[in-house]
């Protein structure tokens, strides 16, 4: 079983809608989690860190549920520019980022 | 100014050849990484260096040899290239290892024929 698992999608969502992704992890010792964003044929870039208390950055909200071992990303009022692959990332063993396979999101006009 | 740069951007070569990919970061970071992203877009760490010292070495064939001449550079040399080596290779850096944000280079798309 992969350490970090995501639904690969694709998610095709109309502009303005709210969309949510989940990601599950298998290693309960994981310390930190992140969401990275990767545009087509580009490098991954940090979108936001994920805290147990939940955190918000504009239209984006991230949550971590340690009891159920999943993290989530919610995007409100989606824009065309939100189309990308969203990578769920866990930090294991204090040194190594482990990436999920990514969830592909397309926002439709 | 580009923060993390890689050369070349594209590399097409024959099976059996030896090739190198170079990476440089001008962020003053202590830690650098090499990742491989395969055709299924799965991004997996290969190596990590902290202040020129190897700290992560995943299960990677020993045909792959990283070299860090200084903490701003981490190069990747690949011997005897195989078809399965075709992928996008990303270099990244972070201020320190652990939970610091990693900044990725633009990637090197390697195609082995």
HADDOCK unambig.tbl for C-alpha pairs under 7 A between the chains (distance, minus, plus):
assign (segid A and resid 32 and name CA) (segid B and resid 99 and name CA) 6.84 0.50 0.50
assign (segid A and resid 42 and name CA) (segid B and resid 106 and name CA) 6.16 0.50 0.50
assign (segid A and resid 43 and name CA) (segid B and resid 104 and name CA) 5.97 0.50 0.50
assign (segid A and resid 43 and name CA) (segid B and resid 105 and name CA) 6.45 0.50 0.50
assign (segid A and resid 43 and name CA) (segid B and resid 106 and name CA) 5.26 0.50 0.50
assign (segid A and resid 43 and name CA) (segid B and resid 107 and name CA) 6.48 0.50 0.50
assign (segid A and resid 44 and name CA) (segid B and resid 104 and name CA) 6.45 0.50 0.50
assign (segid A and resid 45 and name CA) (segid B and resid 103 and name CA) 6.79 0.50 0.50
assign (segid A and resid 46 and name CA) (segid B and resid 101 and name CA) 6.80 0.50 0.50
assign (segid A and resid 91 and name CA) (segid B and resid 99 and name CA) 6.72 0.50 0.50
assign (segid A and resid 94 and name CA) (segid B and resid 98 and name CA) 4.99 0.50 0.50
assign (segid A and resid 95 and name CA) (segid B and resid 97 and name CA) 5.66 0.50 0.50
assign (segid A and resid 95 and name CA) (segid B and resid 98 and name CA) 4.50 0.50 0.50
assign (segid A and resid 96 and name CA) (segid B and resid 98 and name CA) 6.80 0.50 0.50
assign (segid A and resid 99 and name CA) (segid B and resid 43 and name CA) 6.13 0.50 0.50
assign (segid A and resid 99 and name CA) (segid B and resid 44 and name CA) 6.88 0.50 0.50
assign (segid A and resid 101 and name CA) (segid B and resid 41 and name CA) 6.45 0.50 0.50
assign (segid A and resid 101 and name CA) (segid B and resid 42 and name CA) 4.91 0.50 0.50
